Amino acid sequence: MAKKILIADDQKGVRNLLEEYFKQEGHWVITVSNGLEAIEAVQKENIDLIILDMKMPGMNGLEAAKIILQNYSLPIILMTAYAKSEIEKNAMAAGIKRCIIKPFEILELKDIVADCLKL
């Protein structure tokens, strides 16, 4: 069953790669380039899952996730290139379902997405 996935990353190449991959998997995909746009997209669209980059200009992924999770119960996957322990601890405390370290294997992310969506 197709789900609507929101991808927020300031790197266009990452957005395009993930968009194409998850579209091929049969999902609807919306892409944005920062945390504020992610919040706006969640308010406008019926999103099933969010994949957020940690480091984005203006508002990072963790900040955006905290605001989103105040009003919506959505599974969020946080992508980060930083050491896992401290960021993952803060992310889990905020209600983020999973963290994945960049660079990652696309099949690993596919499995995490499926788990979060219970596919």
Jmol script that loads the backbone (N, CA, C; Angstrom):
load data "model"
ATOM      1  N   MET A   1       0.841  -1.190   0.000  1.00  0.00           N
ATOM      2  CA  MET A   1       0.000   0.000   0.000  1.00  0.00           C
ATOM      3  C   MET A   1       0.879   1.243   0.000  1.00  0.00           C
ATOM      4  N   ALA A   2       0.607   2.139  -0.912  1.00  0.00           N
ATOM      5  CA  ALA A   2       1.404   3.357  -1.045  1.00  0.00           C
ATOM      6  C   ALA A   2       1.205   4.272   0.162  1.00  0.00           C
ATOM      7  N   LYS A   3       2.299   4.823   0.617  1.00  0.00           N
ATOM      8  CA  LYS A   3       2.284   5.777   1.725  1.00  0.00           C
ATOM      9  C   LYS A   3       2.865   7.099   1.234  1.00  0.00           C
ATOM     10  N   LYS A   4       2.551   8.175   1.955  1.00  0.00           N
ATOM     11  CA  LYS A   4       3.081   9.489   1.603  1.00  0.00           C
ATOM     12  C   LYS A   4       4.270   9.785   2.510  1.00  0.00           C
ATOM     13  N   ILE A   5       5.437   9.922   1.878  1.00  0.00           N
ATOM     14  CA  ILE A   5       6.688  10.135   2.606  1.00  0.00           C
ATOM     15  C   ILE A   5       7.187  11.554   2.346  1.00  0.00           C
ATOM     16  N   LEU A   6       7.524  12.253   3.418  1.00  0.00           N
ATOM     17  CA  LEU A   6       8.126  13.575   3.330  1.00  0.00           C
ATOM     18  C   LEU A   6       9.625  13.442   3.565  1.00  0.00           C
ATOM     19  N   ILE A   7      10.413  13.974   2.638  1.00  0.00           N
ATOM     20  CA  ILE A   7      11.873  13.952   2.758  1.00  0.00           C
ATOM     21  C   ILE A   7      12.354  15.389   2.881  1.00  0.00           C
ATOM     22  N   ALA A   8      13.075  15.689   3.964  1.00  0.00           N
ATOM     23  CA  ALA A   8      13.618  17.026   4.198  1.00  0.00           C
ATOM     24  C   ALA A   8      15.131  16.938   4.299  1.00  0.00           C
ATOM     25  N   ASP A   9      15.816  17.515   3.317  1.00  0.00           N
ATOM     26  CA  ASP A   9      17.279  17.532   3.299  1.00  0.00           C
ATOM     27  C   ASP A   9      17.713  18.733   2.474  1.00  0.00           C
ATOM     28  N   ASP A  10      18.724  19.452   2.937  1.00  0.00           N
ATOM     29  CA  ASP A  10      19.183  20.627   2.199  1.00  0.00           C
ATOM     30  C   ASP A  10      20.032  20.262   0.989  1.00  0.00           C
ATOM     31  N   GLN A  11      20.434  19.017   0.873  1.00  0.00           N
ATOM     32  CA  GLN A  11      21.225  18.576  -0.282  1.00  0.00           C
ATOM     33  C   GLN A  11      20.288  18.016  -1.349  1.00  0.00           C
ATOM     34  N   LYS A  12      20.233  18.728  -2.469  1.00  0.00           N
ATOM     35  CA  LYS A  12      19.320  18.348  -3.547  1.00  0.00           C
ATOM     36  C   LYS A  12      19.571  16.927  -4.039  1.00  0.00           C
ATOM     37  N   GLY A  13      20.836  16.518  -4.123  1.00  0.00           N
ATOM     38  CA  GLY A  13      21.160  15.178  -4.588  1.00  0.00           C
ATOM     39  C   GLY A  13      20.567  14.101  -3.699  1.00  0.00           C
ATOM     40  N   VAL A  14      20.611  14.312  -2.387  1.00  0.00           N
ATOM     41  CA  VAL A  14      20.041  13.346  -1.437  1.00  0.00           C
ATOM     42  C   VAL A  14      18.526  13.305  -1.606  1.00  0.00           C
ATOM     43  N   ARG A  15      17.906  14.480  -1.701  1.00  0.00           N
ATOM     44  CA  ARG A  15      16.448  14.530  -1.892  1.00  0.00           C
ATOM     45  C   ARG A  15      16.044  13.781  -3.154  1.00  0.00           C
ATOM     46  N   ASN A  16      16.748  14.062  -4.261  1.00  0.00           N
ATOM     47  CA  ASN A  16      16.406  13.428  -5.534  1.00  0.00           C
ATOM     48  C   ASN A  16      16.586  11.916  -5.477  1.00  0.00           C
ATOM     49  N   LEU A  17      17.688  11.463  -4.890  1.00  0.00           N
ATOM     50  CA  LEU A  17      17.946  10.026  -4.782  1.00  0.00           C
ATOM     51  C   LEU A  17      16.844   9.324  -3.995  1.00  0.00           C
ATOM     52  N   LEU A  18      16.521   9.864  -2.829  1.00  0.00           N
ATOM     53  CA  LEU A  18      15.504   9.240  -1.987  1.00  0.00           C
ATOM     54  C   LEU A  18      14.118   9.337  -2.620  1.00  0.00           C
ATOM     55  N   GLU A  19      13.840  10.455  -3.259  1.00  0.00           N
ATOM     56  CA  GLU A  19      12.547  10.611  -3.939  1.00  0.00           C
ATOM     57  C   GLU A  19      12.379   9.548  -5.021  1.00  0.00           C
ATOM     58  N   GLU A  20      13.365   9.408  -5.874  1.00  0.00           N
ATOM     59  CA  GLU A  20      13.288   8.420  -6.954  1.00  0.00           C
ATOM     60  C   GLU A  20      13.172   7.003  -6.399  1.00  0.00           C
ATOM     61  N   TYR A  21      13.965   6.702  -5.395  1.00  0.00           N
ATOM     62  CA  TYR A  21      13.948   5.348  -4.830  1.00  0.00           C
ATOM     63  C   TYR A  21      12.574   5.011  -4.254  1.00  0.00           C
ATOM     64  N   PHE A  22      12.037   5.895  -3.415  1.00  0.00           N
ATOM     65  CA  PHE A  22      10.772   5.574  -2.764  1.00  0.00           C
ATOM     66  C   PHE A  22       9.583   5.665  -3.726  1.00  0.00           C
ATOM     67  N   LYS A  23       9.689   6.463  -4.776  1.00  0.00           N
ATOM     68  CA  LYS A  23       8.653   6.440  -5.820  1.00  0.00           C
ATOM     69  C   LYS A  23       8.662   5.095  -6.533  1.00  0.00           C
ATOM     70  N   GLN A  24       9.860   4.579  -6.813  1.00  0.00           N
ATOM     71  CA  GLN A  24       9.954   3.257  -7.447  1.00  0.00           C
ATOM     72  C   GLN A  24       9.395   2.159  -6.548  1.00  0.00           C
ATOM     73  N   GLU A  25       9.433   2.388  -5.248  1.00  0.00           N
ATOM     74  CA  GLU A  25       8.868   1.444  -4.293  1.00  0.00           C
ATOM     75  C   GLU A  25       7.342   1.584  -4.198  1.00  0.00           C
ATOM     76  N   GLY A  26       6.781   2.563  -4.917  1.00  0.00           N
ATOM     77  CA  GLY A  26       5.335   2.734  -4.967  1.00  0.00           C
ATOM     78  C   GLY A  26       4.760   3.771  -4.023  1.00  0.00           C
ATOM     79  N   HIS A  27       5.603   4.564  -3.394  1.00  0.00           N
ATOM     80  CA  HIS A  27       5.124   5.582  -2.459  1.00  0.00           C
ATOM     81  C   HIS A  27       4.981   6.941  -3.135  1.00  0.00           C
ATOM     82  N   TRP A  28       4.175   7.799  -2.534  1.00  0.00           N
ATOM     83  CA  TRP A  28       4.119   9.202  -2.924  1.00  0.00           C
ATOM     84  C   TRP A  28       5.191   9.908  -2.114  1.00  0.00           C
ATOM     85  N   VAL A  29       5.904  10.821  -2.746  1.00  0.00           N
ATOM     86  CA  VAL A  29       7.023  11.490  -2.073  1.00  0.00           C
ATOM     87  C   VAL A  29       6.904  12.998  -2.247  1.00  0.00           C
ATOM     88  N   ILE A  30       7.101  13.691  -1.147  1.00  0.00           N
ATOM     89  CA  ILE A  30       7.181  15.153  -1.142  1.00  0.00           C
ATOM     90  C   ILE A  30       8.570  15.492  -0.629  1.00  0.00           C
ATOM     91  N   THR A  31       9.256  16.423  -1.284  1.00  0.00           N
ATOM     92  CA  THR A  31      10.586  16.820  -0.827  1.00  0.00           C
ATOM     93  C   THR A  31      10.604  18.302  -0.473  1.00  0.00           C
ATOM     94  N   VAL A  32      11.371  18.619   0.563  1.00  0.00           N
ATOM     95  CA  VAL A  32      11.596  20.003   0.989  1.00  0.00           C
ATOM     96  C   VAL A  32      13.061  20.150   1.377  1.00  0.00           C
ATOM     97  N   SER A  33      13.520  21.391   1.476  1.00  0.00           N
ATOM     98  CA  SER A  33      14.947  21.615   1.692  1.00  0.00           C
ATOM     99  C   SER A  33      15.322  22.108   3.088  1.00  0.00           C
ATOM    100  N   ASN A  34      14.342  22.280   3.982  1.00  0.00           N
ATOM    101  CA  ASN A  34      14.693  22.711   5.335  1.00  0.00           C
ATOM    102  C   ASN A  34      13.587  22.363   6.328  1.00  0.00           C
ATOM    103  N   GLY A  35      13.872  22.587   7.595  1.00  0.00           N
ATOM    104  CA  GLY A  35      12.941  22.217   8.659  1.00  0.00           C
ATOM    105  C   GLY A  35      11.635  22.982   8.630  1.00  0.00           C
ATOM    106  N   LEU A  36      11.691  24.267   8.325  1.00  0.00           N
ATOM    107  CA  LEU A  36      10.477  25.079   8.276  1.00  0.00           C
ATOM    108  C   LEU A  36       9.553  24.588   7.165  1.00  0.00           C
ATOM    109  N   GLU A  37      10.122  24.270   6.004  1.00  0.00           N
ATOM    110  CA  GLU A  37       9.317  23.725   4.912  1.00  0.00           C
ATOM    111  C   GLU A  37       8.728  22.371   5.288  1.00  0.00           C
ATOM    112  N   ALA A  38       9.446  21.592   6.078  1.00  0.00           N
ATOM    113  CA  ALA A  38       8.924  20.299   6.531  1.00  0.00           C
ATOM    114  C   ALA A  38       7.688  20.506   7.410  1.00  0.00           C
ATOM    115  N   ILE A  39       7.765  21.453   8.319  1.00  0.00           N
ATOM    116  CA  ILE A  39       6.626  21.754   9.197  1.00  0.00           C
ATOM    117  C   ILE A  39       5.431  22.192   8.359  1.00  0.00           C
ATOM    118  N   GLU A  40       5.668  23.063   7.383  1.00  0.00           N
ATOM    119  CA  GLU A  40       4.588  23.547   6.513  1.00  0.00           C
ATOM    120  C   GLU A  40       3.975  22.408   5.703  1.00  0.00           C
ATOM    121  N   ALA A  41       4.801  21.497   5.207  1.00  0.00           N
ATOM    122  CA  ALA A  41       4.300  20.369   4.419  1.00  0.00           C
ATOM    123  C   ALA A  41       3.421  19.454   5.269  1.00  0.00           C
ATOM    124  N   VAL A  42       3.821  19.219   6.508  1.00  0.00           N
ATOM    125  CA  VAL A  42       3.027  18.370   7.403  1.00  0.00           C
ATOM    126  C   VAL A  42       1.670  19.006   7.668  1.00  0.00           C
ATOM    127  N   GLN A  43       1.629  20.327   7.755  1.00  0.00           N
ATOM    128  CA  GLN A  43       0.366  21.024   7.994  1.00  0.00           C
ATOM    129  C   GLN A  43      -0.563  20.957   6.784  1.00  0.00           C
ATOM    130  N   LYS A  44      -0.001  20.857   5.583  1.00  0.00           N
ATOM    131  CA  LYS A  44      -0.793  20.875   4.346  1.00  0.00           C
ATOM    132  C   LYS A  44      -1.142  19.488   3.818  1.00  0.00           C
ATOM    133  N   GLU A  45      -0.295  18.518   4.061  1.00  0.00           N
ATOM    134  CA  GLU A  45      -0.444  17.190   3.466  1.00  0.00           C
ATOM    135  C   GLU A  45      -0.734  16.138   4.533  1.00  0.00           C
ATOM    136  N   ASN A  46      -1.290  15.033   4.113  1.00  0.00           N
ATOM    137  CA  ASN A  46      -1.545  13.906   4.997  1.00  0.00           C
ATOM    138  C   ASN A  46      -0.334  12.969   4.930  1.00  0.00           C
ATOM    139  N   ILE A  47       0.700  13.280   5.689  1.00  0.00           N
ATOM    140  CA  ILE A  47       1.982  12.581   5.644  1.00  0.00           C
ATOM    141  C   ILE A  47       1.915  11.313   6.507  1.00  0.00           C
ATOM    142  N   ASP A  48       2.520  10.226   6.003  1.00  0.00           N
ATOM    143  CA  ASP A  48       2.578   8.977   6.758  1.00  0.00           C
ATOM    144  C   ASP A  48       3.916   8.776   7.465  1.00  0.00           C
ATOM    145  N   LEU A  49       4.995   9.367   6.914  1.00  0.00           N
ATOM    146  CA  LEU A  49       6.341   9.170   7.469  1.00  0.00           C
ATOM    147  C   LEU A  49       7.216  10.340   7.031  1.00  0.00           C
ATOM    148  N   ILE A  50       8.118  10.740   7.913  1.00  0.00           N
ATOM    149  CA  ILE A  50       9.051  11.838   7.604  1.00  0.00           C
ATOM    150  C   ILE A  50      10.478  11.326   7.726  1.00  0.00           C
ATOM    151  N   ILE A  51      11.297  11.666   6.723  1.00  0.00           N
ATOM    152  CA  ILE A  51      12.737  11.425   6.780  1.00  0.00           C
ATOM    153  C   ILE A  51      13.385  12.802   6.815  1.00  0.00           C
ATOM    154  N   LEU A  52      14.014  13.128   7.940  1.00  0.00           N
ATOM    155  CA  LEU A  52      14.594  14.457   8.169  1.00  0.00           C
ATOM    156  C   LEU A  52      16.109  14.379   8.277  1.00  0.00           C
ATOM    157  N   ASP A  53      16.786  15.298   7.604  1.00  0.00           N
ATOM    158  CA  ASP A  53      18.219  15.448   7.811  1.00  0.00           C
ATOM    159  C   ASP A  53      18.421  16.249   9.090  1.00  0.00           C
ATOM    160  N   MET A  54      19.463  15.936   9.825  1.00  0.00           N
ATOM    161  CA  MET A  54      19.743  16.661  11.060  1.00  0.00           C
ATOM    162  C   MET A  54      20.219  18.080  10.774  1.00  0.00           C
ATOM    163  N   LYS A  55      21.210  18.199   9.898  1.00  0.00           N
ATOM    164  CA  LYS A  55      21.826  19.505   9.682  1.00  0.00           C
ATOM    165  C   LYS A  55      21.245  20.165   8.433  1.00  0.00           C
ATOM    166  N   MET A  56      20.427  21.200   8.674  1.00  0.00           N
ATOM    167  CA  MET A  56      19.841  21.998   7.605  1.00  0.00           C
ATOM    168  C   MET A  56      19.894  23.454   8.030  1.00  0.00           C
ATOM    169  N   PRO A  57      19.950  24.352   7.074  1.00  0.00           N
ATOM    170  CA  PRO A  57      20.014  25.772   7.433  1.00  0.00           C
ATOM    171  C   PRO A  57      18.714  26.259   8.068  1.00  0.00           C
ATOM    172  N   GLY A  58      18.842  27.201   8.979  1.00  0.00           N
ATOM    173  CA  GLY A  58      17.675  27.809   9.607  1.00  0.00           C
ATOM    174  C   GLY A  58      17.147  27.012  10.785  1.00  0.00           C
ATOM    175  N   MET A  59      16.685  25.815  10.516  1.00  0.00           N
ATOM    176  CA  MET A  59      16.121  24.960  11.560  1.00  0.00           C
ATOM    177  C   MET A  59      16.569  23.529  11.287  1.00  0.00           C
ATOM    178  N   ASN A  60      17.255  22.933  12.243  1.00  0.00           N
ATOM    179  CA  ASN A  60      17.739  21.571  11.996  1.00  0.00           C
ATOM    180  C   ASN A  60      16.613  20.553  12.143  1.00  0.00           C
ATOM    181  N   GLY A  61      16.906  19.324  11.780  1.00  0.00           N
ATOM    182  CA  GLY A  61      15.906  18.276  11.795  1.00  0.00           C
ATOM    183  C   GLY A  61      15.334  17.981  13.164  1.00  0.00           C
ATOM    184  N   LEU A  62      16.165  18.032  14.178  1.00  0.00           N
ATOM    185  CA  LEU A  62      15.687  17.762  15.534  1.00  0.00           C
ATOM    186  C   LEU A  62      14.709  18.848  15.987  1.00  0.00           C
ATOM    187  N   GLU A  63      15.033  20.101  15.699  1.00  0.00           N
ATOM    188  CA  GLU A  63      14.130  21.206  16.053  1.00  0.00           C
ATOM    189  C   GLU A  63      12.796  21.071  15.319  1.00  0.00           C
ATOM    190  N   ALA A  64      12.856  20.767  14.024  1.00  0.00           N
ATOM    191  CA  ALA A  64      11.636  20.599  13.243  1.00  0.00           C
ATOM    192  C   ALA A  64      10.807  19.431  13.771  1.00  0.00           C
ATOM    193  N   ALA A  65      11.475  18.328  14.087  1.00  0.00           N
ATOM    194  CA  ALA A  65      10.772  17.150  14.596  1.00  0.00           C
ATOM    195  C   ALA A  65      10.037  17.455  15.895  1.00  0.00           C
ATOM    196  N   LYS A  66      10.680  18.187  16.783  1.00  0.00           N
ATOM    197  CA  LYS A  66      10.037  18.531  18.056  1.00  0.00           C
ATOM    198  C   LYS A  66       8.752  19.320  17.824  1.00  0.00           C
ATOM    199  N   ILE A  67       8.783  20.266  16.891  1.00  0.00           N
ATOM    200  CA  ILE A  67       7.592  21.070  16.601  1.00  0.00           C
ATOM    201  C   ILE A  67       6.512  20.201  15.957  1.00  0.00           C
ATOM    202  N   ILE A  68       6.897  19.377  15.010  1.00  0.00           N
ATOM    203  CA  ILE A  68       5.932  18.499  14.338  1.00  0.00           C
ATOM    204  C   ILE A  68       5.279  17.550  15.340  1.00  0.00           C
ATOM    205  N   LEU A  69       6.087  16.948  16.207  1.00  0.00           N
ATOM    206  CA  LEU A  69       5.566  15.953  17.149  1.00  0.00           C
ATOM    207  C   LEU A  69       4.703  16.552  18.257  1.00  0.00           C
ATOM    208  N   GLN A  70       4.720  17.879  18.407  1.00  0.00           N
ATOM    209  CA  GLN A  70       3.813  18.516  19.359  1.00  0.00           C
ATOM    210  C   GLN A  70       2.364  18.408  18.885  1.00  0.00           C
ATOM    211  N   ASN A  71       2.178  18.332  17.554  1.00  0.00           N
ATOM    212  CA  ASN A  71       0.825  18.361  16.991  1.00  0.00           C
ATOM    213  C   ASN A  71       0.437  17.126  16.198  1.00  0.00           C
ATOM    214  N   TYR A  72       1.406  16.302  15.846  1.00  0.00           N
ATOM    215  CA  TYR A  72       1.133  15.144  14.988  1.00  0.00           C
ATOM    216  C   TYR A  72       1.851  13.916  15.532  1.00  0.00           C
ATOM    217  N   SER A  73       1.207  12.783  15.416  1.00  0.00           N
ATOM    218  CA  SER A  73       1.816  11.522  15.818  1.00  0.00           C
ATOM    219  C   SER A  73       2.296  10.821  14.543  1.00  0.00           C
ATOM    220  N   LEU A  74       3.518  11.113  14.140  1.00  0.00           N
ATOM    221  CA  LEU A  74       4.082  10.594  12.897  1.00  0.00           C
ATOM    222  C   LEU A  74       5.418   9.917  13.158  1.00  0.00           C
ATOM    223  N   PRO A  75       5.700   8.835  12.447  1.00  0.00           N
ATOM    224  CA  PRO A  75       7.038   8.261  12.554  1.00  0.00           C
ATOM    225  C   PRO A  75       8.041   9.154  11.832  1.00  0.00           C
ATOM    226  N   ILE A  76       9.134   9.459  12.512  1.00  0.00           N
ATOM    227  CA  ILE A  76      10.187  10.304  11.945  1.00  0.00           C
ATOM    228  C   ILE A  76      11.506   9.550  12.013  1.00  0.00           C
ATOM    229  N   ILE A  77      12.217   9.574  10.884  1.00  0.00           N
ATOM    230  CA  ILE A  77      13.566   9.010  10.800  1.00  0.00           C
ATOM    231  C   ILE A  77      14.513  10.186  10.649  1.00  0.00           C
ATOM    232  N   LEU A  78      15.507  10.272  11.517  1.00  0.00           N
ATOM    233  CA  LEU A  78      16.481  11.358  11.477  1.00  0.00           C
ATOM    234  C   LEU A  78      17.773  10.853  10.850  1.00  0.00           C
ATOM    235  N   MET A  79      18.208  11.535   9.784  1.00  0.00           N
ATOM    236  CA  MET A  79      19.482  11.201   9.139  1.00  0.00           C
ATOM    237  C   MET A  79      20.538  12.151   9.683  1.00  0.00           C
ATOM    238  N   THR A  80      21.685  11.611  10.056  1.00  0.00           N
ATOM    239  CA  THR A  80      22.753  12.451  10.582  1.00  0.00           C
ATOM    240  C   THR A  80      24.117  11.909  10.178  1.00  0.00           C
ATOM    241  N   ALA A  81      25.046  12.822  10.007  1.00  0.00           N
ATOM    242  CA  ALA A  81      26.426  12.429   9.709  1.00  0.00           C
ATOM    243  C   ALA A  81      27.276  12.485  10.983  1.00  0.00           C
ATOM    244  N   TYR A  82      26.645  12.780  12.106  1.00  0.00           N
ATOM    245  CA  TYR A  82      27.356  12.946  13.371  1.00  0.00           C
ATOM    246  C   TYR A  82      27.400  11.646  14.160  1.00  0.00           C
ATOM    247  N   ALA A  83      28.247  11.631  15.164  1.00  0.00           N
ATOM    248  CA  ALA A  83      28.329  10.480  16.067  1.00  0.00           C
ATOM    249  C   ALA A  83      26.941  10.179  16.615  1.00  0.00           C
ATOM    250  N   LYS A  84      26.634   8.947  16.676  1.00  0.00           N
ATOM    251  CA  LYS A  84      25.271   8.513  16.938  1.00  0.00           C
ATOM    252  C   LYS A  84      24.782   8.760  18.371  1.00  0.00           C
ATOM    253  N   SER A  85      25.599   8.565  19.350  1.00  0.00           N
ATOM    254  CA  SER A  85      25.130   8.479  20.732  1.00  0.00           C
ATOM    255  C   SER A  85      24.349   9.693  21.230  1.00  0.00           C
ATOM    256  N   GLU A  86      24.931  10.863  21.238  1.00  0.00           N
ATOM    257  CA  GLU A  86      24.273  12.038  21.820  1.00  0.00           C
ATOM    258  C   GLU A  86      23.071  12.478  20.990  1.00  0.00           C
ATOM    259  N   ILE A  87      23.221  12.525  19.686  1.00  0.00           N
ATOM    260  CA  ILE A  87      22.109  12.936  18.822  1.00  0.00           C
ATOM    261  C   ILE A  87      20.972  11.926  18.912  1.00  0.00           C
ATOM    262  N   GLU A  88      21.314  10.640  18.886  1.00  0.00           N
ATOM    263  CA  GLU A  88      20.274   9.621  18.971  1.00  0.00           C
ATOM    264  C   GLU A  88      19.541   9.701  20.303  1.00  0.00           C
ATOM    265  N   LYS A  89      20.259   9.946  21.375  1.00  0.00           N
ATOM    266  CA  LYS A  89      19.641  10.087  22.698  1.00  0.00           C
ATOM    267  C   LYS A  89      18.641  11.240  22.695  1.00  0.00           C
ATOM    268  N   ASN A  90      19.057  12.392  22.165  1.00  0.00           N
ATOM    269  CA  ASN A  90      18.173  13.559  22.100  1.00  0.00           C
ATOM    270  C   ASN A  90      16.996  13.312  21.168  1.00  0.00           C
ATOM    271  N   ALA A  91      17.251  12.630  20.047  1.00  0.00           N
ATOM    272  CA  ALA A  91      16.197  12.345  19.080  1.00  0.00           C
ATOM    273  C   ALA A  91      15.139  11.425  19.680  1.00  0.00           C
ATOM    274  N   MET A  92      15.565  10.375  20.337  1.00  0.00           N
ATOM    275  CA  MET A  92      14.623   9.432  20.930  1.00  0.00           C
ATOM    276  C   MET A  92      13.818  10.096  22.052  1.00  0.00           C
ATOM    277  N   ALA A  93      14.471  10.963  22.802  1.00  0.00           N
ATOM    278  CA  ALA A  93      13.773  11.692  23.864  1.00  0.00           C
ATOM    279  C   ALA A  93      12.696  12.603  23.281  1.00  0.00           C
ATOM    280  N   ALA A  94      12.928  13.102  22.064  1.00  0.00           N
ATOM    281  CA  ALA A  94      11.969  13.989  21.408  1.00  0.00           C
ATOM    282  C   ALA A  94      10.823  13.218  20.751  1.00  0.00           C
ATOM    283  N   GLY A  95      10.964  11.898  20.621  1.00  0.00           N
ATOM    284  CA  GLY A  95       9.914  11.093  20.017  1.00  0.00           C
ATOM    285  C   GLY A  95      10.214  10.606  18.612  1.00  0.00           C
ATOM    286  N   ILE A  96      11.432  10.830  18.143  1.00  0.00           N
ATOM    287  CA  ILE A  96      11.827  10.344  16.831  1.00  0.00           C
ATOM    288  C   ILE A  96      11.987   8.829  16.904  1.00  0.00           C
ATOM    289  N   LYS A  97      11.445   8.139  15.899  1.00  0.00           N
ATOM    290  CA  LYS A  97      11.439   6.665  15.921  1.00  0.00           C
ATOM    291  C   LYS A  97      12.812   6.051  15.709  1.00  0.00           C
ATOM    292  N   ARG A  98      13.555   6.544  14.716  1.00  0.00           N
ATOM    293  CA  ARG A  98      14.836   5.925  14.367  1.00  0.00           C
ATOM    294  C   ARG A  98      15.821   6.987  13.891  1.00  0.00           C
ATOM    295  N   CYS A  99      17.096   6.683  14.029  1.00  0.00           N
ATOM    296  CA  CYS A  99      18.185   7.500  13.487  1.00  0.00           C
ATOM    297  C   CYS A  99      18.988   6.626  12.533  1.00  0.00           C
ATOM    298  N   ILE A 100      19.512   7.247  11.490  1.00  0.00           N
ATOM    299  CA  ILE A 100      20.375   6.541  10.559  1.00  0.00           C
ATOM    300  C   ILE A 100      21.573   7.436  10.264  1.00  0.00           C
ATOM    301  N   ILE A 101      22.754   6.837  10.240  1.00  0.00           N
ATOM    302  CA  ILE A 101      23.990   7.588  10.048  1.00  0.00           C
ATOM    303  C   ILE A 101      24.329   7.657   8.565  1.00  0.00           C
ATOM    304  N   LYS A 102      24.617   8.888   8.109  1.00  0.00           N
ATOM    305  CA  LYS A 102      25.093   9.095   6.730  1.00  0.00           C
ATOM    306  C   LYS A 102      26.583   8.827   6.690  1.00  0.00           C
ATOM    307  N   PRO A 103      27.120   8.251   5.666  1.00  0.00           N
ATOM    308  CA  PRO A 103      26.390   7.661   4.542  1.00  0.00           C
ATOM    309  C   PRO A 103      25.774   6.335   4.967  1.00  0.00           C
ATOM    310  N   PHE A 104      24.649   6.005   4.364  1.00  0.00           N
ATOM    311  CA  PHE A 104      23.950   4.775   4.704  1.00  0.00           C
ATOM    312  C   PHE A 104      23.663   3.980   3.432  1.00  0.00           C
ATOM    313  N   GLU A 105      23.362   2.723   3.623  1.00  0.00           N
ATOM    314  CA  GLU A 105      22.940   1.871   2.519  1.00  0.00           C
ATOM    315  C   GLU A 105      21.446   2.098   2.300  1.00  0.00           C
ATOM    316  N   ILE A 106      21.048   2.287   1.049  1.00  0.00           N
ATOM    317  CA  ILE A 106      19.644   2.559   0.745  1.00  0.00           C
ATOM    318  C   ILE A 106      18.738   1.415   1.202  1.00  0.00           C
ATOM    319  N   LEU A 107      19.235   0.179   1.128  1.00  0.00           N
ATOM    320  CA  LEU A 107      18.418  -0.956   1.575  1.00  0.00           C
ATOM    321  C   LEU A 107      18.213  -0.938   3.096  1.00  0.00           C
ATOM    322  N   GLU A 108      19.194  -0.411   3.820  1.00  0.00           N
ATOM    323  CA  GLU A 108      19.026  -0.250   5.271  1.00  0.00           C
ATOM    324  C   GLU A 108      17.909   0.751   5.553  1.00  0.00           C
ATOM    325  N   LEU A 109      17.913   1.873   4.820  1.00  0.00           N
ATOM    326  CA  LEU A 109      16.864   2.876   4.999  1.00  0.00           C
ATOM    327  C   LEU A 109      15.515   2.298   4.589  1.00  0.00           C
ATOM    328  N   LYS A 110      15.476   1.522   3.512  1.00  0.00           N
ATOM    329  CA  LYS A 110      14.225   0.894   3.064  1.00  0.00           C
ATOM    330  C   LYS A 110      13.648   0.031   4.182  1.00  0.00           C
ATOM    331  N   ASP A 111      14.492  -0.764   4.846  1.00  0.00           N
ATOM    332  CA  ASP A 111      14.038  -1.623   5.940  1.00  0.00           C
ATOM    333  C   ASP A 111      13.530  -0.797   7.120  1.00  0.00           C
ATOM    334  N   ILE A 112      14.215   0.297   7.427  1.00  0.00           N
ATOM    335  CA  ILE A 112      13.784   1.167   8.532  1.00  0.00           C
ATOM    336  C   ILE A 112      12.419   1.794   8.202  1.00  0.00           C
ATOM    337  N   VAL A 113      12.278   2.266   6.964  1.00  0.00           N
ATOM    338  CA  VAL A 113      11.003   2.857   6.532  1.00  0.00           C
ATOM    339  C   VAL A 113       9.881   1.816   6.647  1.00  0.00           C
ATOM    340  N   ALA A 114      10.128   0.632   6.140  1.00  0.00           N
ATOM    341  CA  ALA A 114       9.124  -0.429   6.205  1.00  0.00           C
ATOM    342  C   ALA A 114       8.744  -0.743   7.649  1.00  0.00           C
ATOM    343  N   ASP A 115       9.731  -0.789   8.526  1.00  0.00           N
ATOM    344  CA  ASP A 115       9.483  -1.059   9.941  1.00  0.00           C
ATOM    345  C   ASP A 115       8.639   0.053  10.560  1.00  0.00           C
ATOM    346  N   CYS A 116       8.980   1.298  10.261  1.00  0.00           N
ATOM    347  CA  CYS A 116       8.239   2.433  10.813  1.00  0.00           C
ATOM    348  C   CYS A 116       6.803   2.480  10.301  1.00  0.00           C
ATOM    349  N   LEU A 117       6.623   2.040   9.058  1.00  0.00           N
ATOM    350  CA  LEU A 117       5.281   2.029   8.456  1.00  0.00           C
ATOM    351  C   LEU A 117       4.579   0.687   8.661  1.00  0.00           C
ATOM    352  N   LYS A 118       5.306  -0.286   9.238  1.00  0.00           N
ATOM    353  CA  LYS A 118       4.809  -1.640   9.454  1.00  0.00           C
ATOM    354  C   LYS A 118       4.312  -2.259   8.146  1.00  0.00           C
ATOM    355  N   LEU A 119       5.180  -2.163   7.111  1.00  0.00           N
ATOM    356  CA  LEU A 119       4.854  -2.750   5.797  1.00  0.00           C
ATOM    357  C   LEU A 119       5.315  -4.177   5.714  1.00  0.00           C
TER     358      LEU A 119
END
end "model"
wireframe off; spacefill off
backbone 0.3
color backbone group
